Amino acid sequence: KYTAHLCAGADAVCLFVNDDGDKEVLDVFRAHGVKLILLRCAGHDRVDLEAAAAVGIRVANVPSYSPHAVAEHAAAMALSLNRHTCTAYNRVAAGNFTLCGLVGRDLHGKTCGILGTGKIGRVAAKIFKGLGMEVLAFDAKPDGNFANELGCRYTEIDELLARADVLSLHMPLLPTTKHLIDEVAVGKMKEGVLLINVSRGAIVKTEAIIEGLLSGKIRGAGLDVYEHERHVFFKNFSDMDFVEHASGVDHDLMLLQSMPNVILTPHMAFLTEEALATICVQTVDNISDFLAQRALRNE
């Protein structure tokens, strides 16, 4: 919102995943004559769509750039957590070649729970199925054909939470999914579950998973997203001195960073050459549709 005024003279603005698109920002856009918001991402939870419609600003996103990129990142996190790859790497770099504390588990024969079977969730389900895991799925709109094709089973969320050894989240952030993984959900999880979130940070209630990690209920967490990431992600704090860092510290994030059984990445699951190329192409297509006064295919 501090840079919204820079849109002066533009017909369109291009926003990324953590940029503000609330009513205050939209009012600035409207005052400067902006007619189109181009989102370089699939999710549009950062834009007030009703407010945009009210002021006559259209919104177009990139609904699918690389489901494989995001799903592969989820699998990489699960595998790394299970086999303590990051811990082993850091030990070896420091000259420690011992094996104590590095025991993992075979994922083959275990159960993977997929929350959300959109394009990304389906690719993730296929990857975990390829590891020899039983796949359970939950979605607001179950697809029997997909289940039969893959050999997985849709189930109620409580059964999925109770049985999953790996729980992978692939849902959009909606009022119905915000804090879906809260204290109650963590309490229903299988002891020693690996939790993977490459979707949206606020689907998980941060305090709930911290408690789950500290109690041992959650054996490890792979988080490419974080509930309050917009204040931190895509920024470099490495050159801050202690006073600067402490003045704006996020204690929950620091606690997660300190845990050896947590892998945090900076919302980079999408970040492959193929995905970036698709984002560029689809964004240009959205611009072309707008300029040609065609129906916006991704509105």
ABEGO torsion letter per residue (X at the ends): XAAAAAABGBABBBBBAABBABAAAAAAAAAAGBABBBBABABAAABBAAAAAAAGBBBBBBABABAAAAAAAAAAAAAAAAAGAAAAAAAAAAGBABABGABBBBABGBBBBBBEBBAAAAAAAAAAAAAGBBBBBBBABBBAAAAAAAGBBBBBAAAAAAABABBBBBBBBBAAABGABBAAAAAABBBGBBBBBABBAAABBAAAAAAAAAAGABABBBBABBAAAAAABGBBAAABBAAAAAAABBAAAAAAAABAABBBBBGAAABBAAAAAAAAAAAAAAAAAAAAGBBBAAX
